Amino acid sequence: MAGGEELKLLGWWAPGVSPYVLRAQMALAVKGLSYEYLPEDRWCKSDLLIASNPVYKKVPVLIHNGKPICESLLIVEYLDDALGLPGNGKPILPADPVTPSGSSTSRSGAIFPGLRQ
């Protein structure tokens, strides 16, 4: 990353175990961002994970220049909003939460299309 920015992703030690960690990894890949992957043990959590997500102590956690972002969907939104549009130049999630039919939906409808009405 340019400008000395640092990205770290806390996830499970075994790849492919958590779909939520995979969501964060795919968003980072789509954006073309390099990051350091820090594997966590499910039963023996590190001090970094406990300090980064003190309430739930769960992964994934993205740490951007020392600032933790918890929960996979929030990580995707953060990558869209805070880190601009690298990669293909398009946001991962839609900017307008209103569908063409006029009904209001949440941004999570892009990730979970089954939730749309």
N, CA, C and O atoms as a GROMACS GRO file, in nm:
protein
  468
    1MET      N    1   0.084  -0.118   0.000
    1MET     CA    2   0.000   0.000   0.000
    1MET      C    3   0.088   0.123   0.000
    1MET      O    4   0.196   0.124   0.059
    2ALA      N    5   0.042   0.224  -0.064
    2ALA     CA    6   0.119   0.347  -0.076
    2ALA      C    7   0.110   0.429   0.051
    2ALA      O    8   0.015   0.417   0.128
    3GLY      N    9   0.209   0.512   0.074
    3GLY     CA   10   0.205   0.605   0.185
    3GLY      C   11   0.227   0.540   0.320
    3GLY      O   12   0.190   0.598   0.422
    4GLY      N   13   0.286   0.422   0.325
    4GLY     CA   14   0.314   0.357   0.452
    4GLY      C   15   0.191   0.302   0.522
    4GLY      O   16   0.196   0.272   0.641
    5GLU      N   17   0.080   0.288   0.450
    5GLU     CA   18  -0.040   0.232   0.510
    5GLU      C   19  -0.021   0.083   0.533
    5GLU      O   20   0.048   0.015   0.456
    6GLU      N   21  -0.083   0.034   0.640
    6GLU     CA   22  -0.065  -0.105   0.678
    6GLU      C   23  -0.201  -0.171   0.696
    6GLU      O   24  -0.287  -0.120   0.767
    7LEU      N   25  -0.219  -0.285   0.632
    7LEU     CA   26  -0.341  -0.364   0.647
    7LEU      C   27  -0.306  -0.501   0.702
    7LEU      O   28  -0.217  -0.569   0.652
    8LYS      N   29  -0.378  -0.540   0.807
    8LYS     CA   30  -0.364  -0.674   0.864
    8LYS      C   31  -0.504  -0.733   0.875
    8LYS      O   32  -0.600  -0.663   0.909
    9LEU      N   33  -0.515  -0.862   0.846
    9LEU     CA   34  -0.643  -0.931   0.859
    9LEU      C   35  -0.626  -1.047   0.955
    9LEU      O   36  -0.545  -1.137   0.933
   10LEU      N   37  -0.705  -1.044   1.062
   10LEU     CA   38  -0.706  -1.154   1.158
   10LEU      C   39  -0.811  -1.255   1.113
   10LEU      O   40  -0.927  -1.220   1.094
   11GLY      N   41  -0.771  -1.381   1.098
   11GLY     CA   42  -0.862  -1.486   1.055
   11GLY      C   43  -0.825  -1.617   1.121
   11GLY      O   44  -0.734  -1.622   1.205
   12TRP      N   45  -0.894  -1.724   1.085
   12TRP     CA   46  -0.865  -1.855   1.144
   12TRP      C   47  -0.737  -1.912   1.088
   12TRP      O   48  -0.695  -1.876   0.978
   13TRP      N   49  -0.675  -2.001   1.163
   13TRP     CA   50  -0.548  -2.062   1.123
   13TRP      C   51  -0.565  -2.154   1.003
   13TRP      O   52  -0.472  -2.169   0.924
   14ALA      N   53  -0.682  -2.216   0.989
   14ALA     CA   54  -0.706  -2.305   0.875
   14ALA      C   55  -0.778  -2.228   0.765
   14ALA      O   56  -0.887  -2.177   0.789
   15PRO      N   57  -0.720  -2.218   0.646
   15PRO     CA   58  -0.786  -2.144   0.538
   15PRO      C   59  -0.917  -2.209   0.497
   15PRO      O   60  -0.928  -2.332   0.493
   16GLY      N   61  -1.015  -2.128   0.466
   16GLY     CA   62  -1.143  -2.177   0.418
   16GLY      C   63  -1.240  -2.220   0.526
   16GLY      O   64  -1.348  -2.272   0.495
   17VAL      N   65  -1.204  -2.200   0.653
   17VAL     CA   66  -1.291  -2.244   0.763
   17VAL      C   67  -1.410  -2.151   0.780
   17VAL      O   68  -1.522  -2.196   0.804
   18SER      N   69  -1.388  -2.022   0.768
   18SER     CA   70  -1.493  -1.924   0.795
   18SER      C   71  -1.534  -1.852   0.666
   18SER      O   72  -1.450  -1.793   0.598
   19PRO      N   73  -1.664  -1.856   0.632
   19PRO     CA   74  -1.709  -1.780   0.516
   19PRO      C   75  -1.697  -1.630   0.537
   19PRO      O   76  -1.687  -1.554   0.440
   20TYR      N   77  -1.697  -1.586   0.661
   20TYR     CA   78  -1.686  -1.443   0.690
   20TYR      C   79  -1.544  -1.394   0.666
   20TYR      O   80  -1.524  -1.284   0.614
   21VAL      N   81  -1.446  -1.475   0.703
   21VAL     CA   82  -1.307  -1.440   0.673
   21VAL      C   83  -1.286  -1.441   0.521
   21VAL      O   84  -1.217  -1.355   0.467
   22LEU      N   85  -1.346  -1.539   0.454
   22LEU     CA   86  -1.335  -1.545   0.307
   22LEU      C   87  -1.395  -1.422   0.242
   22LEU      O   88  -1.342  -1.373   0.143
   23ARG      N   89  -1.507  -1.372   0.296
   23ARG     CA   90  -1.568  -1.250   0.240
   23ARG      C   91  -1.471  -1.133   0.248
   23ARG      O   92  -1.455  -1.058   0.152
   24ALA      N   93  -1.405  -1.118   0.362
   24ALA     CA   94  -1.308  -1.009   0.378
   24ALA      C   95  -1.189  -1.028   0.285
   24ALA      O   96  -1.141  -0.932   0.225
   25GLN      N   97  -1.141  -1.153   0.271
   25GLN     CA   98  -1.028  -1.180   0.182
   25GLN      C   99  -1.065  -1.152   0.036
   25GLN      O  100  -0.984  -1.098  -0.039
   26MET      N  101  -1.186  -1.190  -0.003
   26MET     CA  102  -1.228  -1.165  -0.142
   26MET      C  103  -1.241  -1.015  -0.168
   26MET      O  104  -1.204  -0.969  -0.277
   27ALA      N  105  -1.291  -0.939  -0.072
   27ALA     CA  106  -1.302  -0.794  -0.091
   27ALA      C  107  -1.164  -0.732  -0.105
   27ALA      O  108  -1.144  -0.644  -0.189
   28LEU      N  109  -1.069  -0.776  -0.024
   28LEU     CA  110  -0.932  -0.725  -0.036
   28LEU      C  111  -0.872  -0.762  -0.171
   28LEU      O  112  -0.799  -0.682  -0.231
   29ALA      N  113  -0.902  -0.882  -0.219
   29ALA     CA  114  -0.850  -0.926  -0.350
   29ALA      C  115  -0.912  -0.845  -0.463
   29ALA      O  116  -0.842  -0.806  -0.557
   30VAL      N  117  -1.043  -0.820  -0.457
   30VAL     CA  118  -1.111  -0.742  -0.560
   30VAL      C  119  -1.052  -0.601  -0.567
   30VAL      O  120  -1.035  -0.545  -0.675
   31LYS      N  121  -1.022  -0.545  -0.451
   31LYS     CA  122  -0.964  -0.411  -0.446
   31LYS      C  123  -0.816  -0.410  -0.482
   31LYS      O  124  -0.758  -0.303  -0.504
   32GLY      N  125  -0.754  -0.527  -0.488
   32GLY     CA  126  -0.613  -0.534  -0.523
   32GLY      C  127  -0.522  -0.484  -0.412
   32GLY      O  128  -0.413  -0.433  -0.440
   33LEU      N  129  -0.564  -0.499  -0.288
   33LEU     CA  130  -0.488  -0.450  -0.174
   33LEU      C  131  -0.404  -0.562  -0.114
   33LEU      O  132  -0.450  -0.674  -0.098
   34SER      N  133  -0.280  -0.529  -0.081
   34SER     CA  134  -0.195  -0.627  -0.013
   34SER      C  135  -0.216  -0.613   0.137
   34SER      O  136  -0.237  -0.503   0.189
   35TYR      N  137  -0.209  -0.726   0.206
   35TYR     CA  138  -0.232  -0.726   0.350
   35TYR      C  139  -0.154  -0.840   0.412
   35TYR      O  140  -0.111  -0.934   0.345
   36GLU      N  141  -0.136  -0.830   0.542
   36GLU     CA  142  -0.072  -0.937   0.618
   36GLU      C  143  -0.181  -1.020   0.685
   36GLU      O  144  -0.266  -0.965   0.755
   37TYR      N  145  -0.180  -1.151   0.662
   37TYR     CA  146  -0.280  -1.240   0.722
   37TYR      C  147  -0.224  -1.295   0.853
   37TYR      O  148  -0.117  -1.356   0.855
   38LEU      N  149  -0.298  -1.273   0.961
   38LEU     CA  150  -0.256  -1.320   1.092
   38LEU      C  151  -0.354  -1.428   1.139
   38LEU      O  152  -0.466  -1.397   1.178
   39PRO      N  153  -0.311  -1.555   1.135
   39PRO     CA  154  -0.402  -1.663   1.174
   39PRO      C  155  -0.424  -1.668   1.325
   39PRO      O  156  -0.332  -1.643   1.403
   40GLU      N  157  -0.546  -1.699   1.363
   40GLU     CA  158  -0.585  -1.709   1.504
   40GLU      C  159  -0.627  -1.851   1.536
   40GLU      O  160  -0.684  -1.921   1.452
   41ASP      N  161  -0.600  -1.893   1.658
   41ASP     CA  162  -0.648  -2.021   1.708
   41ASP      C  163  -0.784  -1.997   1.771
   41ASP      O  164  -0.801  -1.905   1.851
   42ARG      N  165  -0.880  -2.080   1.735
   42ARG     CA  166  -1.018  -2.060   1.784
   42ARG      C  167  -1.028  -2.069   1.935
   42ARG      O  168  -1.110  -1.999   1.996
   43TRP      N  169  -0.948  -2.153   1.997
   43TRP     CA  170  -0.962  -2.177   2.140
   43TRP      C  171  -0.862  -2.098   2.223
   43TRP      O  172  -0.884  -2.079   2.343
   44CYS      N  173  -0.756  -2.052   2.164
   44CYS     CA  174  -0.654  -1.975   2.238
   44CYS      C  175  -0.632  -1.844   2.162
   44CYS      O  176  -0.542  -1.833   2.079
   45LYS      N  177  -0.714  -1.746   2.193
   45LYS     CA  178  -0.713  -1.620   2.119
   45LYS      C  179  -0.594  -1.533   2.160
   45LYS      O  180  -0.555  -1.529   2.277
   46SER      N  181  -0.538  -1.464   2.063
   46SER     CA  182  -0.422  -1.380   2.089
   46SER      C  183  -0.462  -1.250   2.157
   46SER      O  184  -0.579  -1.211   2.155
   47ASP      N  185  -0.364  -1.186   2.216
   47ASP     CA  186  -0.388  -1.056   2.280
   47ASP      C  187  -0.431  -0.952   2.176
   47ASP      O  188  -0.510  -0.863   2.206
   48LEU      N  189  -0.378  -0.963   2.054
   48LEU     CA  190  -0.415  -0.868   1.948
   48LEU      C  191  -0.563  -0.881   1.914
   48LEU      O  192  -0.630  -0.779   1.898
   49LEU      N  193  -0.614  -1.003   1.902
   49LEU     CA  194  -0.756  -1.022   1.873
   49LEU      C  195  -0.843  -0.971   1.987
   49LEU      O  196  -0.944  -0.905   1.963
   50ILE      N  197  -0.805  -1.000   2.111
   50ILE     CA  198  -0.884  -0.955   2.227
   50ILE      C  199  -0.883  -0.803   2.236
   50ILE      O  200  -0.985  -0.743   2.271
   51ALA      N  201  -0.770  -0.739   2.204
   51ALA     CA  202  -0.764  -0.593   2.207
   51ALA      C  203  -0.839  -0.531   2.090
   51ALA      O  204  -0.897  -0.423   2.104
   52SER      N  205  -0.840  -0.599   1.974
   52SER     CA  206  -0.905  -0.545   1.855
   52SER      C  207  -1.055  -0.563   1.856
   52SER      O  208  -1.128  -0.478   1.804
   53ASN      N  209  -1.104  -0.672   1.913
   53ASN     CA  210  -1.247  -0.701   1.920
   53ASN      C  211  -1.280  -0.748   2.062
   53ASN      O  212  -1.307  -0.866   2.084
   54PRO      N  213  -1.276  -0.655   2.159
   54PRO     CA  214  -1.289  -0.695   2.300
   54PRO      C  215  -1.427  -0.747   2.338
   54PRO      O  216  -1.438  -0.820   2.436
   55VAL      N  217  -1.531  -0.712   2.265
   55VAL     CA  218  -1.666  -0.754   2.303
   55VAL      C  219  -1.690  -0.898   2.261
   55VAL      O  220  -1.726  -0.982   2.344
   56TYR      N  221  -1.672  -0.929   2.132
   56TYR     CA  222  -1.705  -1.062   2.080
   56TYR      C  223  -1.584  -1.154   2.064
   56TYR      O  224  -1.599  -1.276   2.064
   57LYS      N  225  -1.465  -1.096   2.050
   57LYS     CA  226  -1.342  -1.174   2.033
   57LYS      C  227  -1.352  -1.271   1.915
   57LYS      O  228  -1.310  -1.386   1.925
   58LYS      N  229  -1.408  -1.223   1.803
   58LYS     CA  230  -1.428  -1.306   1.684
   58LYS      C  231  -1.352  -1.249   1.565
   58LYS      O  232  -1.320  -1.130   1.561
   59VAL      N  233  -1.325  -1.335   1.470
   59VAL     CA  234  -1.267  -1.294   1.343
   59VAL      C  235  -1.379  -1.289   1.239
   59VAL      O  236  -1.481  -1.355   1.259
   60PRO      N  237  -1.364  -1.216   1.132
   60PRO     CA  238  -1.246  -1.142   1.090
   60PRO      C  239  -1.239  -1.003   1.153
   60PRO      O  240  -1.340  -0.942   1.190
   61VAL      N  241  -1.116  -0.956   1.165
   61VAL     CA  242  -1.089  -0.819   1.207
   61VAL      C  243  -0.985  -0.764   1.110
   61VAL      O  244  -0.878  -0.822   1.094
   62LEU      N  245  -1.016  -0.652   1.047
   62LEU     CA  246  -0.921  -0.583   0.961
   62LEU      C  247  -0.860  -0.471   1.044
   62LEU      O  248  -0.932  -0.393   1.106
   63ILE      N  249  -0.728  -0.463   1.045
   63ILE     CA  250  -0.659  -0.356   1.117
   63ILE      C  251  -0.592  -0.268   1.012
   63ILE      O  252  -0.500  -0.312   0.942
   64HIS      N  253  -0.638  -0.144   1.003
   64HIS     CA  254  -0.583  -0.048   0.907
   64HIS      C  255  -0.513   0.062   0.985
   64HIS      O  256  -0.577   0.143   1.052
   65ASN      N  257  -0.380   0.064   0.977
   65ASN     CA  258  -0.298   0.160   1.050
   65ASN      C  259  -0.333   0.164   1.198
   65ASN      O  260  -0.343   0.271   1.257
   66GLY      N  261  -0.353   0.047   1.259
   66GLY     CA  262  -0.381   0.038   1.401
   66GLY      C  263  -0.526   0.050   1.440
   66GLY      O  264  -0.561   0.031   1.556
   67LYS      N  265  -0.613   0.081   1.343
   67LYS     CA  266  -0.757   0.096   1.371
   67LYS      C  267  -0.829  -0.033   1.334
   67LYS      O  268  -0.828  -0.072   1.218
   68PRO      N  269  -0.893  -0.101   1.432
   68PRO     CA  270  -0.961  -0.226   1.400
   68PRO      C  271  -1.101  -0.204   1.344
   68PRO      O  272  -1.175  -0.117   1.389
   69ILE      N  273  -1.136  -0.286   1.244
   69ILE     CA  274  -1.271  -0.289   1.188
   69ILE      C  275  -1.318  -0.433   1.199
   69ILE      O  276  -1.256  -0.524   1.142
   70CYS      N  277  -1.427  -0.455   1.272
   70CYS     CA  278  -1.477  -0.589   1.300
   70CYS      C  279  -1.599  -0.618   1.214
   70CYS      O  280  -1.670  -0.527   1.171
   71GLU      N  281  -1.624  -0.746   1.191
   71GLU     CA  282  -1.737  -0.797   1.114
   71GLU      C  283  -1.711  -0.783   0.964
   71GLU      O  284  -1.669  -0.678   0.915
   72SER      N  285  -1.737  -0.891   0.892
   72SER     CA  286  -1.700  -0.898   0.750
   72SER      C  287  -1.773  -0.795   0.663
   72SER      O  288  -1.711  -0.735   0.575
   73LEU      N  289  -1.901  -0.774   0.685
   73LEU     CA  290  -1.974  -0.679   0.600
   73LEU      C  291  -1.927  -0.536   0.627
   73LEU      O  292  -1.919  -0.455   0.535
   74LEU      N  293  -1.896  -0.505   0.752
   74LEU     CA  294  -1.842  -0.373   0.783
   74LEU      C  295  -1.704  -0.354   0.720
   74LEU      O  296  -1.669  -0.243   0.679
   75ILE      N  297  -1.627  -0.461   0.712
   75ILE     CA  298  -1.497  -0.454   0.646
   75ILE      C  299  -1.514  -0.421   0.498
   75ILE      O  300  -1.442  -0.338   0.443
   76VAL      N  301  -1.610  -0.486   0.432
   76VAL     CA  302  -1.636  -0.460   0.290
   76VAL      C  303  -1.680  -0.315   0.271
   76VAL      O  304  -1.632  -0.247   0.180
   77GLU      N  305  -1.771  -0.266   0.356
   77GLU     CA  306  -1.815  -0.126   0.347
   77GLU      C  307  -1.698  -0.031   0.370
   77GLU      O  308  -1.686   0.070   0.302
   78TYR      N  309  -1.611  -0.063   0.466
   78TYR     CA  310  -1.496   0.021   0.495
   78TYR      C  311  -1.401   0.027   0.376
   78TYR      O  312  -1.351   0.134   0.341
   79LEU      N  313  -1.378  -0.087   0.313
   79LEU     CA  314  -1.290  -0.089   0.196
   79LEU      C  315  -1.347  -0.004   0.083
   79LEU      O  316  -1.272   0.064   0.013
   80ASP      N  317  -1.479  -0.006   0.066
   80ASP     CA  318  -1.543   0.078  -0.036
   80ASP      C  319  -1.534   0.226   0.000
   80ASP      O  320  -1.498   0.309  -0.084
   81ASP      N  321  -1.566   0.259   0.124
   81ASP     CA  322  -1.580   0.400   0.164
   81ASP      C  323  -1.447   0.467   0.198
   81ASP      O  324  -1.420   0.577   0.150
   82ALA      N  325  -1.365   0.403   0.278
   82ALA     CA  326  -1.246   0.469   0.330
   82ALA      C  327  -1.124   0.455   0.240
   82ALA      O  328  -1.040   0.545   0.235
   83LEU      N  329  -1.114   0.345   0.168
   83LEU     CA  330  -0.994   0.322   0.089
   83LEU      C  331  -1.013   0.350  -0.059
   83LEU      O  332  -0.926   0.318  -0.140
   84GLY      N  333  -1.124   0.411  -0.094
   84GLY     CA  334  -1.144   0.452  -0.233
   84GLY      C  335  -1.178   0.337  -0.324
   84GLY      O  336  -1.234   0.236  -0.282
   85LEU      N  337  -1.145   0.353  -0.451
   85LEU     CA  338  -1.187   0.258  -0.553
   85LEU      C  339  -1.070   0.198  -0.631
   85LEU      O  340  -1.069   0.206  -0.754
   86PRO      N  341  -0.971   0.139  -0.563
   86PRO     CA  342  -0.869   0.071  -0.642
   86PRO      C  343  -0.927  -0.056  -0.704
   86PRO      O  344  -1.044  -0.088  -0.682
   87GLY      N  345  -0.848  -0.125  -0.777
   87GLY     CA  346  -0.897  -0.247  -0.843
   87GLY      C  347  -0.966  -0.210  -0.973
   87GLY      O  348  -0.906  -0.146  -1.059
   88ASN      N  349  -1.092  -0.252  -0.988
   88ASN     CA  350  -1.163  -0.227  -1.113
   88ASN      C  351  -1.230  -0.090  -1.117
   88ASN      O  352  -1.294  -0.056  -1.216
   89GLY      N  353  -1.216  -0.009  -1.012
   89GLY     CA  354  -1.272   0.125  -1.010
   89GLY      C  355  -1.417   0.132  -0.970
   89GLY      O  356  -1.477   0.240  -0.975
   90LYS      N  357  -1.476   0.020  -0.931
   90LYS     CA  358  -1.617   0.017  -0.891
   90LYS      C  359  -1.628  -0.028  -0.746
   90LYS      O  360  -1.547  -0.109  -0.700
   91PRO      N  361  -1.727   0.024  -0.674
   91PRO     CA  362  -1.747  -0.023  -0.537
   91PRO      C  363  -1.800  -0.167  -0.537
   91PRO      O  364  -1.864  -0.210  -0.633
   92ILE      N  365  -1.773  -0.238  -0.429
   92ILE     CA  366  -1.823  -0.375  -0.417
   92ILE      C  367  -1.972  -0.373  -0.386
   92ILE      O  368  -2.049  -0.450  -0.444
   93LEU      N  369  -2.013  -0.286  -0.296
   93LEU     CA  370  -2.153  -0.273  -0.258
   93LEU      C  371  -2.216  -0.154  -0.330
   93LEU      O  372  -2.145  -0.058  -0.360
   94PRO      N  373  -2.345  -0.159  -0.358
   94PRO     CA  374  -2.410  -0.046  -0.426
   94PRO      C  375  -2.412   0.078  -0.338
   94PRO      O  376  -2.428   0.068  -0.217
   95ALA      N  377  -2.395   0.193  -0.400
   95ALA     CA  378  -2.396   0.318  -0.326
   95ALA      C  379  -2.536   0.361  -0.288
   95ALA      O  380  -2.556   0.425  -0.185
   96ASP      N  381  -2.634   0.325  -0.370
   96ASP     CA  382  -2.773   0.364  -0.346
   96ASP      C  383  -2.851   0.246  -0.291
   96ASP      O  384  -2.865   0.145  -0.360
   97PRO      N  385  -2.902   0.256  -0.167
   97PRO     CA  386  -2.975   0.144  -0.110
   97PRO      C  387  -3.116   0.126  -0.166
   97PRO      O  388  -3.185   0.032  -0.126
   98VAL      N  389  -3.159   0.213  -0.257
   98VAL     CA  390  -3.293   0.202  -0.315
   98VAL      C  391  -3.282   0.127  -0.447
   98VAL      O  392  -3.203   0.165  -0.534
   99THR      N  393  -3.360   0.023  -0.462
   99THR     CA  394  -3.357  -0.056  -0.584
   99THR      C  395  -3.432   0.017  -0.695
   99THR      O  396  -3.506   0.111  -0.667
  100PRO      N  397  -3.414  -0.024  -0.820
  100PRO     CA  398  -3.486   0.041  -0.930
  100PRO      C  399  -3.637   0.035  -0.915
  100PRO      O  400  -3.708   0.121  -0.970
  101SER      N  401  -3.689  -0.064  -0.843
  101SER     CA  402  -3.834  -0.073  -0.826
  101SER      C  403  -3.886   0.029  -0.725
  101SER      O  404  -4.007   0.048  -0.713
  102GLY      N  405  -3.795   0.096  -0.653
  102GLY     CA  406  -3.837   0.199  -0.559
  102GLY      C  407  -3.845   0.153  -0.416
  102GLY      O  408  -3.867   0.235  -0.326
  103SER      N  409  -3.828   0.024  -0.390
  103SER     CA  410  -3.833  -0.022  -0.252
  103SER      C  411  -3.696  -0.007  -0.188
  103SER      O  412  -3.594  -0.028  -0.252
  104SER      N  413  -3.696   0.027  -0.063
  104SER     CA  414  -3.572   0.047   0.009
  104SER      C  415  -3.519  -0.086   0.062
  104SER      O  416  -3.594  -0.165   0.118
  105THR      N  417  -3.391  -0.109   0.042
  105THR     CA  418  -3.326  -0.229   0.095
  105THR      C  419  -3.198  -0.188   0.164
  105THR      O  420  -3.149  -0.076   0.146
  106SER      N  421  -3.143  -0.278   0.242
  106SER     CA  422  -3.015  -0.249   0.305
  106SER      C  423  -2.903  -0.282   0.208
  106SER      O  424  -2.924  -0.351   0.108
  107ARG      N  425  -2.786  -0.230   0.238
  107ARG     CA  426  -2.670  -0.260   0.154
  107ARG      C  427  -2.636  -0.407   0.160
  107ARG      O  428  -2.573  -0.459   0.068
  108SER      N  429  -2.677  -0.475   0.267
  108SER     CA  430  -2.647  -0.617   0.278
  108SER      C  431  -2.722  -0.698   0.174
  108SER      O  432  -2.690  -0.816   0.154
  109GLY      N  433  -2.820  -0.640   0.106
  109GLY     CA  434  -2.890  -0.710  -0.001
  109GLY      C  435  -2.797  -0.747  -0.115
  109GLY      O  436  -2.825  -0.841  -0.189
  110ALA      N  437  -2.685  -0.675  -0.129
  110ALA     CA  438  -2.588  -0.709  -0.232
  110ALA      C  439  -2.513  -0.837  -0.196
  110ALA      O  440  -2.473  -0.914  -0.283
  111ILE      N  441  -2.495  -0.860  -0.067
  111ILE     CA  442  -2.424  -0.978  -0.021
  111ILE      C  443  -2.521  -1.094  -0.002
  111ILE      O  444  -2.487  -1.209  -0.032
  112PHE      N  445  -2.642  -1.065   0.049
  112PHE     CA  446  -2.741  -1.168   0.076
  112PHE      C  447  -2.865  -1.141  -0.009
  112PHE      O  448  -2.964  -1.088   0.041
  113PRO      N  449  -2.862  -1.176  -0.138
  113PRO     CA  450  -2.975  -1.144  -0.224
  113PRO      C  451  -3.105  -1.210  -0.181
  113PRO      O  452  -3.212  -1.164  -0.219
  114GLY      N  453  -3.099  -1.317  -0.104
  114GLY     CA  454  -3.220  -1.383  -0.057
  114GLY      C  455  -3.299  -1.300   0.042
  114GLY      O  456  -3.416  -1.329   0.068
  115LEU      N  457  -3.236  -1.196   0.098
  115LEU     CA  458  -3.305  -1.111   0.195
  115LEU      C  459  -3.392  -1.006   0.128
  115LEU      O  460  -3.474  -0.942   0.194
  116ARG      N  461  -3.376  -0.987  -0.002
  116ARG     CA  462  -3.456  -0.887  -0.073
  116ARG      C  463  -3.601  -0.933  -0.080
  116ARG      O  464  -3.629  -1.053  -0.085
  117GLN      N  465  -3.690  -0.837  -0.079
  117GLN     CA  466  -3.833  -0.870  -0.082
  117GLN      C  467  -3.888  -0.859  -0.221
  117GLN      O  468  -4.007  -0.883  -0.242
   0.00000   0.00000   0.00000
